[in-house]
């Protein structure tokens, strides 16, 4: 598993879905994560169903952020922060073929524990400072290099990633680059090209 890990933003749903269609139609999105912090739970069902079908159409793994119950309900993957539930429980309750990810901040020890518990990818960050999570700080590239040498699951980098700084992140060991604003924060007509630009970075990487 390798490439662009696209995370949704809080745009109006019609705009978001249009941008997602443009991004997914490139066939260059590796994973889609549903993360809609400002949307009421009762309004999420339609959005999740729509994105699940979109992912099925383009054969892209789909994960829900921080909500194991929703992931179980829809039979899709989940991404859990350190305080958002048990990886062991997720592995026990979810279908065997879905993604289970854990945010590991800047810690190889947390990553090793997540893998032992059943995570099939781990995320580190914020790599660079980011407006999405300003409280996260930034950890730089060294942890990615260490993780690449030590861990046997895909490594996801997150936080402040752009096409302009992405190559060094991929070269440091990231199998997946998690992006929100560098894709979805752009005008509609530029979304597909930006996805292709990310794809080229992964193709160039050693």
N, C-alpha and C positions, 0 to 999 in steps of 0.2 A: 504494500500500500504506500503510495507515494504521490505527492502533488499538492494541489491547492485544497485547503480545508476551509470551506466558506461558511461563515456564521452570519445568521440573519441579524438585521438591525430593527429599530423601532419605527421605521417609515410607515406611512399609511399602507395598509395591506395591498391595495391595488397597485401602488407604485412598486412595492417590494416584490410582488409576484411577477410583475413585468420584467424587473431587473433579473430576478432569478431565472425566468425563462430564457432571457438573453445569455446569461452566464452558463446555464446547463446545456443549452443548444450547441455550445462549443465542444461538448464531450471531453472537456479538460478539467472538470471539477472532480476531485477525488472523494470528498466527503461533504455533506451538507449538515450543519447543525442548526436546530431550531432554538433560538434564544430571543424571546420577546418579553422583556422585563416589564414593559408598560401596558401589556395587554391583559385584560381580566381573564381569569381561568375559563369562565364560561364562553368566552369569545375565541378561545384557542382551538377548539375542536375542528372547526372548519379549516383553519389555517394549517393545522397538523395534517389533516386528511388530504388537503390539496398538495402540500409539499411531499407527503409520503407517496402520492400517486406520481408526482413529478419525478421524484427520485427513482421510482420503479420504471418509469418510461425511459430514463437515461441511464439506468443501472448504476446509480450512485448510492452508496450507503448513507442512511439517514439516522441521525442521533438527536435526542432531545436533551437540552441542557438542564441539569440539576433537578430532574423530576422523574424519579424511578417509576412512580405510579402511572404516569402518562406513558412512559416507554413500555411498561408491561401492557397497558390497555391497548396500545396501537401495535405492539409486537415489533418495535424498532429498537435501535441502540440507545445508549445513554452516556452522557458525559457528566461526571460528578466532581465537584470541588471537594476539598478536604473535609468540609463540614456538611456535605449534602447527601450523606448516606453511605451505606456499606457496599463495597465492591463484591464481597462474598455474596451478599443478598442479591445484588444485581445479576451476578453470574448464575445463581440458582434459579432466578425467576424469569430471566429473559431467554428467548430462543438462542440456540447455540451458534447461529450464523451471524449474529449482529455484533456491532462494535460496542465495547465497554471501555471508556476512557476515564482517566483520573488526572486532575490538575495536581502537579507535584511541586509547584513553586520553583524553588532553586535547589531541591533536595534529591539526591540519588537514592538516599535511604527510603524516602517516601515512595519513589518510583519502584524500587525493588519490592517493597511491601505490596504496592498496588498490583504488580505483576504476579506475585505469589498468591494474592487474593483472587486473581482471575481477570484483571484488566488486560486487554489485548492491544492497547496503545497507551502511552503516557505523554502528558503535556508539560512543558516548562515555560515559565515566563513570569512577568512580562520581560521579553528580551530587550526591547527599547521602551522608553516612556510612551504612554498612550493616553489619549483623552477618554477612551472607553472605561478604563479602570485606573485613574490617576493614583489611587492609593496603593497600587501594586508595585510601584517603583520600577526599577529595571535591573536585570541580572547580567546582561551581556552574553557572550558566546561560550565562555569556558565550560559551563555546565553541560551544554549541548555536546561539546567535544568529549567530555568524560562519559556522558551517557551513551554516546555512539560506540565508544570503545567497550562499554561494560554491559549494555542491555541488549536483549534479543527480541524486542518488539519495536514497532515503528515509533519514532520520536516526533512529537508535534511541538513546534515552536509557536508562541503567541505573544502579541504585544508590540504594537507600533511597526508592524511589518509592511513594507511597500516593495514594489518592483525595484525601486532604486537601491534599497538596502538588503533585498532578499538573497542575493547571490552569496554573500558572506555567511548568512544564516544556514543556507542549504549546504555550503561547503563545510561548515562547522559540524554538521551531522543531522540536520533536520530532514526527516522523511516527509513531513507534512508541515505546511506553513498555514497557520490559522489567520484568516483575514476577514475583517468587516469593512471598515471605511475605505480601504484602498480599492475595493470593488464596488460596494453598494453605496458608498458616499460620493460616487462619481455620476456625472450625467448619464442618462439612459443610453445614449448613442455610443458611449465609450466603454460600456461594461464588457462587452464581448472581447474587444481588443485588449483590455487590461487582463482578462483571463488568459488570453493567448500569450501575452507578455510573461505572465507567471509561468505558463507551461514551458516557454523557451528557457527560462532560468533552470528548471529541473532537467531539461534536455542537455543543457551545457555543463551541468555539474559532473564532477568526476565520480 
